[in-house]
Structure formats: structure tokens, C-alpha cells
């Protein structure tokens, strides 16, 4: 399994850029949404930023050529983020009857 592409120095580098922000609509009355669910949605941009910051710190301390610590941390954090977003999406759909 490939963890990334190698650059000219044979060092691993990410194949996909990190997620940046999450544009949330301005025309939503957030008070109309269940408060716990609203918090989870509104906290997503901050969570993305925090995860990216932690991954960047890990990258600074990882060793070439494979940067194992960075690759593992990035994979773990983005997998957790994906699972969290799926959970929030499912809650939103089931609470408000939104189809997939």
C-alpha cells in the first residue's frame, strides 16, 4: 500500500492537500437546530484547524525519508475527522428527515 508519492530526494510527501476550513452557510437560523447538533456542526471548522495544527507540529518532528510519525498522525486524525463528520451528517439527516 502506498502512503504517498516520493519526491526527488525519495522522501514521502502527501498525495492530497490538507482540508482547509469549512464554509458554513450564513442564511441558516442556527437557533432552529437542536443545540447539541448545532454545536457539533459549528465546531467543525475549529476541529479541522486544530487537527491540521497538530499534524503540522508532528510533521516538524518526523524523520525522513518516510516521515512515519507524520504519516500515521495525519492518517489517524483525518480518519477520525471523517468518522465524526459522517456521524454528524447521520444525526442531521435522521433528526430532520433529510434524504441521503
C-alpha positions as CSV (number, residue, x, y, z in Angstrom):
1,X,0.0,0.0,0.0
2,X,1.4,3.4,-1.0
3,X,1.5,6.0,1.8
4,X,2.3,8.8,-0.6
5,X,4.4,9.8,-3.6
6,X,8.2,10.3,-3.3
7,X,9.9,13.5,-4.2
8,X,13.3,13.9,-6.0
9,X,15.1,13.1,-2.6
10,X,13.0,9.9,-2.3
11,X,11.1,11.3,0.7
12,X,7.4,10.6,1.1
13,X,5.1,13.5,0.6
14,X,1.3,13.7,0.8
15,X,-0.8,12.9,-2.3
16,X,-3.7,15.0,-1.1
17,X,-3.7,18.5,0.4
18,X,-5.0,19.0,3.9
19,X,-8.5,20.2,4.3
20,X,-8.8,23.9,5.0
21,X,-11.8,25.4,6.7
22,X,-15.4,24.5,6.2
23,X,-17.7,27.1,4.6
24,X,-20.9,27.2,6.6
25,X,-24.0,28.9,5.2
26,X,-24.8,32.3,6.5
27,X,-28.5,32.0,5.8
28,X,-29.3,29.4,8.5
29,X,-31.0,30.2,11.7
30,X,-28.7,28.1,13.8
31,X,-31.1,28.5,16.8
32,X,-33.7,26.4,15.0
33,X,-31.4,23.4,15.1
34,X,-31.0,21.1,18.1
35,X,-28.4,22.8,20.3
36,X,-26.1,19.7,20.7
37,X,-26.2,19.1,16.9
38,X,-25.7,22.8,16.2
39,X,-22.6,22.9,18.4
40,X,-21.2,19.8,16.6
41,X,-21.7,21.5,13.2
42,X,-20.3,24.9,14.2
43,X,-17.3,23.3,15.9
44,X,-16.2,21.5,12.7
45,X,-14.1,24.4,11.3
46,X,-12.2,24.7,14.6
47,X,-11.7,21.0,14.8
48,X,-10.2,20.9,11.3
49,X,-7.9,23.8,12.2
50,X,-6.8,22.1,15.4
51,X,-6.1,18.8,13.7
52,X,-4.2,20.5,10.9
53,X,-2.1,22.3,13.5
54,X,-1.3,19.2,15.4
55,X,-0.4,17.3,12.2
56,X,1.9,20.2,11.3
57,X,3.7,20.0,14.6
58,X,4.1,16.3,14.2
59,X,5.5,16.8,10.7
60,X,8.1,19.2,12.0
61,X,9.3,16.4,14.4
62,X,9.2,13.5,11.9
63,X,12.3,12.0,10.3
64,X,12.9,11.5,6.5
65,X,12.7,9.7,4.3
66,X,9.4,8.1,5.3
67,X,8.2,10.6,8.0
68,X,6.4,7.7,9.7
69,X,5.1,9.8,12.7
70,X,3.6,12.4,10.4
71,X,2.0,9.9,8.0
72,X,0.5,7.9,10.9
73,X,-0.8,11.0,12.7
74,X,-2.2,12.5,9.5
75,X,-4.0,9.3,8.6
76,X,-5.4,8.8,12.2
77,X,-6.6,12.4,12.6
78,X,-8.3,12.6,9.1
79,X,-9.9,9.2,9.6
80,X,-11.3,10.3,13.0
81,X,-12.5,13.6,11.4
82,X,-14.2,11.6,8.6
83,X,-16.0,9.4,11.0
84,X,-17.1,12.4,13.1
85,X,-18.5,14.2,10.0
86,X,-20.3,11.0,9.0
87,X,-21.8,10.8,12.5
88,X,-22.9,14.5,12.5
89,X,-24.4,14.0,9.0
90,X,-26.4,11.0,10.0
91,X,-27.7,12.8,13.1
92,X,-28.7,15.8,11.0
93,X,-30.5,13.6,8.4
94,X,-32.3,11.5,11.0
95,X,-33.3,14.4,13.1
96,X,-34.7,16.5,10.3
97,X,-35.7,13.8,7.8
98,X,-33.1,14.7,5.1
99,X,-32.6,12.1,2.5
100,X,-29.1,10.9,1.6
